[in-house]
Amino acid sequence: MSLDRLIHDAAAAPVAGHAAAERSEAPRPATLVCGAAMPYDEAWNLQRACRAERAADRYHDLLLLIEHPSVYTLGRTTQDRHWPGEDQLHRDTGIPVIRTERGGSITYHGPGQVVGYPILRLTDYCAGPKAYVRRLEEVLIDTLAESGITAHRCEGLPGVWVDGDRPFKIASIGVRISQGITTHGFALNVCPDLEPFSHIVPCGISDCRVTSMAALMNITPDLHVVQQQIAAHFAARFQLTWTETVALEQLAARLEQPDRNLVPPSIHAPANPRGAP
């Protein structure tokens, strides 16, 4: 199914908790950036470059949807009890560790996850970080519903969960707001190897059990299709229109150009939804 069809269907569905005035606003232009695997540190540098461009109004809002090679990332609330320490973790797993500026504790990223990095001017969409995190949770809950997975949020525990009494975490969220612009974001477990999570306390939550779409569905979902679904629901929830879809390499090349005023927010370029991954 094409991205334009997915966005049409998602936008037509009722969106709980949105004010009528918000629903009536014209969609804002935004860029969808999709790619294959990119090392975490390279993606972090790319986010920071995008944040600077967005803060200076030289670029409109973006959503990056990518994968990472295996890596553990530490957020600002990581405590010693959440992990065995960098040397021990690397000896046990051989997986590198990166300390980040995002909120939350330690988590794992790897092949088979869809990792999303929205670069948005927050006040255009939400009253604050808590409302923003809830909106991201809604996007992921809507996406999982398309595959027949009933997911929910757990009060006080950012992310998305499945099952009831002892829920499993299927998506993590950790964000950063700087200069009024969002970075970092979410990671949805589509079909990753879950074993690396067993070496840490995921997201700093004791007895946290982790699952994936593949484990729940007994099939391996198409990562490409899940990216499309996330993009569609993100556009619907945030009232965006994807005016262009570009590859990671294309975005990086643009940011290296001396004239960076490439896509002014006032310009509504023709939509190219079928160029989506």
C-alpha angles and dihedrals in degrees: 000000000000123000093243090057091048092050092048092052093045093048091049093055119090112266111212118222097017117127117235090242091054092050091051095055117108111254115262119236115253141166124239113210118194132175147145123260120335124177112256096241091052091050090049091053089048091052092052091051090049091048091055092049092047093047089054091047091240091124134028126233120307140193118204116200113187147133128244131213109245113300140147116224126198121212128203095271097051111134130194091253091059095068141011095246131270099279095047094044092051092048091050098045111011087227119135122240125220126190112219141188096236126110122259133047134280122322140163128244125190148139112313095041124106105219117196126200114185115195101198139150095245099209090060089066116017142029092235147323096297093054089046093053090050090052091052089050089053091053091054094043089052091048093051091048089063088064093047094258115137107212134174144179124255114223111251093009112091114217137055126291140188132208126026130251096029103017127199121227113235101169134029129206129200121159141182127206116199128159085001090295126117124232135170111030136164144341122207117199103227102157109333128145102265096197095091089063089064091070095061141038096256112233088348092284114140115233089007110169118203129207140168140219089253092054092050097043099039088226133082109253119220106258090207091057093047089053089054092049093050090049091051095049092043090054091049096047095044096038094240135147119211101232091179141005118213137176122248091249091052092052092047090051091051092052090054093057116105092231102059098172088101105137110022112202090239093061116090103198118199111276117252103187095156090064088070119116 
